[in-house]
Amino acid sequence: MKQLVENILKTTLCKLVTEAVLEASCLQNPIQIEVPSAKTHGDFSCNIAMALASRLKRKPREIAELLQKNIQDSEFSIEKIEIAGPGFLNFFLSPKAYQKSLEEILKHSTFLQVQVGQNQKVLLEYVSANPTGPMHIGHGRNAVVGDTLARLLSKTGYQVHKEFYVNDYGVQIKTLGNSVDYYLKKIFFPSQSLDAPPEGSYQGIYLQELVEAHAEEFKPFVGDIAKLGKAAGLHLLKKVKEDLASIDIHFDQYFSEFSLYEDDQISKVLDLLKSKGQIFEDQGAVWLKTTACGDDKDRVLKKSDGSYTYFTPDIAYHKNKFDRNFDLYINVWGADHGGYVPRIRAALQALGFDAAKLKVLLIQMVNLKRGAERVQMSKRSGTYVTLREVVDEVGSDATRFFFLLRSASAQLDFDLDLAQKQSSENPVFYIQYAHARIASILRKGQAEGFVGDEKYFSSLENIKLPEEFELIQKMSEYPEMLKKAALELEPHAVAFYLMDLAKLFQAYYSKAKQDVRYKVLSENKEASSAKLSLLFALRKVLRAGFEIVGISAPEEMHQNIESFS
């Protein structure tokens, strides 16, 4: 509907330019349409008169009056236009405009299709946890934000490749091997085993259970730390995949860090940087000139003892990514990696790549709570609550939706008690109940003889209540919301939108208790048909949003909650 007002203004400006009332340059000004905070200021507001004032050297209010007088509205979509303040144009839409918008939502499949991506290829890397233990809730938030972003980008015209970078080489895998070796010796060679696990080793029931379950497979490798680490890592990665599948997250590729060493990509990237004059030696170590590319200091690539820093394989991995020729690269990282972003961009620039193609979404930490009490420990992992424990307790839908209740840049309190409540306090239950309630009314409508295809409902002139107009306006915002969320990498915006839409519907539905005009099914068949059309459109938009955030759209929910509003 915002587009409708914008088109009317564009047509009006073109008319005035054609008639030589305004200069042609006026058409170059972007038209910004906003939704006023107060309904008394109209459905939409525009500041175009102020924007044109300096160009035309005329008073904003004078320009606003000129536009108001010459408005081109052949569809009679505008009921009235008021001029406010120094020259704001406030538009009040006619019922016909809302009815037409509802018809477009119902009849045109393209309404839900946003093509902002123009088939650009995106490599989206997220989670990328070490395969040394169960996924914790921090990994879970990263996974859900990343997966929701992948769904959002796919729905807005991008080709998305989803990738998990497996850190299966280095200190963490050696530590895993030592840990497995300890528990293995306790089983087969108790007299040789240590009294306590090695310092810094991975502990927790999960590791003991892993060794016990695969003891015979691991036994030939007792004392071979590298092989034990690799073998255990493969089993733990399988568990990671199972945990991700429990919340419907799947990857196109699991990229192994070990393969970078196996294929000699590490030394090759060092040779390339050397040939470009981007590295130097100092005190026996090899350094990258990252300061020349915007970093705050130069970074070590190879220590004086000959070992690589963490930075070096990361550079090789990002070179591998950019060599695959995507249009955009997105990393979803924990907020503790924020300082790492400029050095990776500096390395890409040093390699000759366009570092601007790399976008990094930083995820803040999660606090797990039961009401006011913080939950910190898990017997299974030894130190933290696992993602699987949360999913088993509250379910996949609540897990996914609660991770989207705040922007990725803000810390999140995940309330386990609230996630299990079957009441309007629980956001995911609230929006799913709205969908189930709509589905129930539509079934009743079909039982009473109304055709079940939204294309054939009619009598839209009976849509005339203010709350119905609010619902239509909110639904009409769906494509713009998707576009903005995709361009700004804000998948949580879809969850916020769904909550707003569900709230408007529940308020509308509740009014029927006091006012018969709000009853969907009544003796007035034409009014019922129109209201059923409205509910078909609502269900259509809710389902589209549910698909992006990755939750189910239940047709029935047996709880009878009369307190929804």
N, C-alpha and C positions, 0 to 999 in steps of 0.2 A: 504493500500500500504506500510505503514511502516512495517507491519508484513511480507510482501513479502521480503523486504530487510533483516529483521532480520532472516528469515528462510534461505535465501541464505548464510548469514554469519555463521549461525549455521551449515549448511551442509558443508561449507568450513572448518570450525574448526574441525568437526568430521572427515573429510577426512585426514586432516593433523595429527590429533591424531592417527588415524588408521595406517597411514604410518610412525608413530613414529617421525614425524618432530616436533611435539609439545607435551608437557606433557598432560596427561589426565586431570590434574587440571585446564587446560585452559578452559575447558567446564563449569566450575563452575562460571566463571565471567559473570555477567549480561551484556547483549548487549543493550546499550542505543542508540536509533536512534532518531535523532533530525532533524527538518526542518530548514535549514540555513536561516538566515535573508536576504541574498542576493542570487538571482537566479543563479548568476555566480558561486556559490559554490555548485551547484547541487540541486537535488530534496530532497536528504536526506544526512545526515552526521553522522559519527560514530567515537567515540574515543576509540574503543576497543584496538587499538595498544598501546595507552598510558596506558590503564588499565592493559594490560598484561606485560608491560615493566619491572616492578619491579619483577614480579613473574619469568619471564624468564631471567632476568638480561641481556637484550638486548636493543638496541636502538629502540624507538618507530617507527621511520621511517623504520627501517629494517624489523620490524614485519609487518608494513603496506604494504611494498613491497611484502613480502611473501604472504600475504592474497590476494593482488591484482593479483599476478601471478597465484594463485591457485583457484580463485573464481569459485564456482560451480553454474552455471546458465543454467540449461538445457532448460529453457523456453525462453531464450534469452530476459529476461526482462530488463537487464542492457545494456545501450548503451555504457557507458564508466565509468571508475572509476579513479578519480584523487586523488593524495596524496597532502595534503596541510599542511603548517606549520610544527609542530614537528612530525606529523603522523596522521592527520585526514584523514579518507577515505570519499571522496565525491562521491556520487552515482548519475549518470544521467540516468534516466529511459528511456527505449525505448518506442515508440508509442504503441508497442504491449502490454507493461505492463499496460498502461492506458486503452487500449481497453479491455483487460482481466478483469481489475478491474471494468469497467463499466458493463461488462457482468455479473459479479458476483452480483453487486448491483441490476441489473434488474431481474435476474433469481432466486436468492436465498432469500427466505423469512427470513432466519436466519440472514441476514445482519443487520436487525434492532433489533435483539434480543441479548441482553447482559445479561449474567447470573452471574454477579459478586456476587449477593446476596445469591445464592445457597439455596433459599427457607427459609432463616432466617426470623424469626418472629420479626417484629418491632412494638413497640407501639409509635406512633408519636402524641405528644400533642402540639397543637398550638391554637392561639387566646386566649382562656380562659379569656375572658373579664367579668367584673362584669355585672350582668343583671340589671343595674340601669339606663341605658340610651342608646341612639343610639351608634352604632359603629363609631369611628372616623377614620381618615385616617391612624393613627398609627396602629390601629387594622387591618385596611385593608391591610397594607403592611405585617403584621405578617400572616394574613390569606392567602394571595397570595403566599408568600414565603413557608409557611407550606404546602399548597395544591400542589404547583408545586413540592416540594420535595417529597410529597407522590406519585405523578404521576411518578416522576423520579425513585424512589425506586421500585415502582411496575413494571416499564418497565425494570428494571435491575435485576429482579429475587428475590426481597424481598416480603414477605407477610406483608402488611402494615395494621395496625389497627389505624384509625384516631379518636382522642379523644379530646373533649373540656371539660375542667375542669370548672364547673360552681361555681363561688364564691357566693353561695346563703345563706351564714350564716355570722353573725357577724356585725360589725359596719356599713358596707355599706348598708346592708339590713335594719338595724334599722333606718338609715338616710333616706332611701327610704320610709319606713313606716311613719316616721314623716312628710316627704314632701307630701305624698299622703293624710295623715290625714289633713294637712293644707288646701289643695285645696278642699278636701271633705267637710270640715266644712264651707268653703266659699260658697258652693252650698246649703247645707242643713241647716246649723246653722250659718248664717252670723253674728248674734249678739254675738256668742261665739268665732268667728274666730279672729285670730291675724291680726293686720294691715299689717304686713309684714311676709314673710316666715321665719321659724326658722333659726337661724344662722347656716351656713354650709350645709343647705339643698340643694337638687337637684332642679334646676330651668330650665326654658326653655319651649317653647311652647309644646314640645313633652309630657311633664308630665301633663300639663293642659289638653291637648287633651285626654290623656290616662284616666285621672280621669273623664272627661266629658263623654267619650264613655262608661265607665263601672261604672258610679256613682251608679246605682241601685244595682249592684253586690257588690260594696264596702261598701254601706251604713250600713249594719248590723255590720260592723267592725269598725265603727267610735270610735276612742280612743284606739283600740287594735292595737298597733304599729306593733307587731310581725306578726299578720295575714295580715295586710295591706301590709307590706313589702313583705311577701311571695307571696300574690296574685298578686301584681303589678309586682314583679320579674318574675313570670311565663308569664305574658303578654309581658313584655319587652324582655324576652328570645325568645318568638315567633317572635318578630320583628327582633331580631338578626339573627335568622334562615332565615327569609325572605330576609334580607340584604345579607347574605352569599349566598343564592340561586341565587340572582341576578347576581352573578359572578361565578355561577356554583361550589360552594363549599358546600360540604355535609359531615357530620361526621357519623362514625359508632356508636359512643356513646357520650352522654352528661353526664358526671359524676358529680353528685351533691356533693358539699362540705357538705351540710346538712346531707347527708346519712352517713358521717363519724361519726357524733355525734349521729344520730339516731341508728346506729348499734354498738355504743359504741367502735368504732375503736380507738378513741383518747386515752381513758384510757387504752385500751389494749396495745397500742404501748408504753405508758409510763411504764406499768408493765413489758413489755418485756425488755425495756432498763434498768430498775432497776435490773431485774434478771441477766442481763449481766454486772452489775456493771458500767454502762455508765453514770449514773446520780448522782447528789449530791444536797444537800440543803444548801442554804446560805442566811441569812437574810430573811427567810420566803419564799424564791423563790426556784423553782426547776430548776436545770441547767443540760445541756448536756455537757459531756466532749469532745467537738469538737476539742479542741487543740490536744488531743491524736490521732486524725485522720486527722491532717493536716490543720485545720482551724486556723485563727490567734488569736482567743480568744474563750472562752467557751460561750455558748448561753443559754439564759433563755427560758425555755419551759412553765413554769407556774409562773405567777407573785405572789407576796405576798398577793394580794387581792383574789387569787383563780382563776383568769381568765387566759386563755391560750394566748400565743403570736401567731402571724401569722405563726411562724415557726412550731408549734406543729401539726396543721392539715396538713401542707405540708409534714411533715415526715410521718404521717399516710397515706396520699394519695400515696406517693412514695412507702411505704411498700406494699400498696394494689396493686400498679402496678407490683412491683417485685414478689409478690406472684402469679401473673398471668403467670409467667414463659415465658416471651418473651426473645429473644436472644439479643435484642438491644432496648434501650429506648432513644428517642430523644425528648427534650423539645425545643420549639421555643419561646424564651422570648424576651422582650424588653431589650435594652442595659442597662437600669437603674437597671436591676436585675443581672448584672454581678457579683456583690459582693456576691450574694446569692448562686452562683454555688458551691464554696468550702464548704459552710456549709451544703448544701444538700448532697454533696458527702460524707462529714464527717459523717452525720447522717446515710447514707446507710451503710457505713463501720462499724459504731457502731452497726448496726442491724445485721451485718454478711453477707451483700450482697456484690457482686462484683461491686464496684462503677464505675469501668472502663466501665461498660456496659451503663452508662448514658452519652449521648452526649448532649451538650447544644448549640444551635445556637442562637446567640444574634443579635437582629434586631435594627439597629440605627433609629433615628427619621426621619420623613418626613416633609419637608417644602413645603406647597402648595402655588403655585404662579400663577399669570396671567402675563406672560411676565416677566418683572422685578419687578412687584409689589407682595408683599407677601399677601396672604389671610389668615386671622386668625379667624374671627368670623362667627358664624352661628346663625340666629334668631331661628332656630328650636331647636338646642341643648342648646343654651345659651352661650356657651363658645368656641366651636370648630366646624369645618366643618365636617359633617358626611360622612361616606363612601357612603351612599345611594345618597347623593347630588352629589358626584363626579360621581358615576355610571350613574345617571340620566342625567348628563351633557355631559359626554364623551363616555359613553357606556362601556359594560363589557370588550370587547377586549382591548381597550386602557387602561382601569383601570388596568387590570391584567398585561399587557405588561410593562406599565410604572413603576410599582412596582418592575420590574425585571431589570431595566436599570442600576442598580448598585449593587455591592456586598452587601449582608445584613450587612456587617461590616462597610459600608460607609453611611454617611448621603445622603439622596435623595431629590432633588428638583423636585417636580411634577408640571409641567407646564400645566395648564388647557388649555391655548390657543393653545399650541403646540399639545396637545393630540387630539384636534378637527380639526387640519389642514388636508386637503386632498391634501398633497403634499409630495415630497420626504424628506422633513425636519422631518416629523413625522415617527418615526421608525416602529411602528406597521402598519401604512398605507403602508409604503415602502415595507415591507416583504409580506403583503397580496396582494399588487398590483403585486408583482413578481409572486406569485402563480396564481393569476387571469390571468395574461398575458400568463403564461405557459399553463394554461387550455384552453385559447382562441386559441393558436397556435395548440394545440393537436386536438381541435374540427375541425379546418380548415384542419388539416392533415387527419382526418377521412373522412371529406367531399370529399377529393381528392382521397379517396380509400385506404389509409393506414390502416392496421388492428389495432384495438384499444387496443390490449393486448401487454404489453411490452415484453412478452416472445417471440413474433414472429417478432419483429423488428430485422433487421440484418444490414449487410454492415458496421459493426463497424470499419472496416479498413479505412473508410472514416472520422473517428474521428482523426484529425491530427493537429488542430490549437492549439497554446499555451494556449489560454484562455479556450479551451475545456479541455485540460489537467489540468489546474488549478481547474476547476469545479469538475472534477473527483477526484482529490487529496483531495479537501475539503470535498466532499461527503464521500470519503473513511475514513476520520477522524471521522465520526459520532459515530461509536461504541466506539472508544477510548475516545472521548469527553464525552459520556454518562457514561462510566465506571469511569472516573476521577471525573466527577461532582457528581456521587452518592457516591463514597468513601470519597470525601472531603466535602460533604453536601453543594454543590454550585449550586443550581438550576438556578441561573442567567446565568451560563455558557451556558445553552441551548439557552437562548435568544440572547446572544452574538454570538453564532455560527450561528443562523438563520440570523442575520443581516449581518454577513460576507458572508454567502452563497448567500443571496439575492443581495448583492452588486456585487459579482462576476458575477452573472447572468445578472444583469442590464447592466453592462459594456460590457459583451459579446453581448447581444442583440443590444445595441446601435451601435456597430461596423458595423452592417449590412447596416447602412445608407451610409457608405463610401466604404464598401468592400463587394462585392457580395458573397465572400466565407463564410461570416457569416450568410447569409440568411438561415433560417431553411427550408422553402419551396421554391423550385426552380425547374427548368426543369430537373435537375440532380436528378433522383429518388433515386438512391443509396445513394447519399449524404444526401438527405432529410430524408430518412429512418434512417440513422445513427444519424442525429441531433434530430429527433423525439425520438429516443431511449434515447438520452442524457436528453431530457426534461422530458420523463417519469420517469427517475431515479431521476431527480431534484424534480419533484412533489412528488414522493414517500418519499423522505427524508424530504422535507419541511412539508408535512402532518404529518409525525411522530413527528417532533419537535413541530408543532403547537398543537398537542394533549397533549404533555407534559406541555407546558406553558399555555394551556387552552384557546386558541383563535380559532376562526373559520377559515376555509380555503375556502374563497369565490371563486366561479367559474367565477364570473363576477364582474367587478367594472367599472362603466360607465364613470368615469373621464378619460379624454384623456390627459395624462401627458407625454409630449415628452421630458421633462427635466431629466428624470431618467437616471442616469449613475453611 
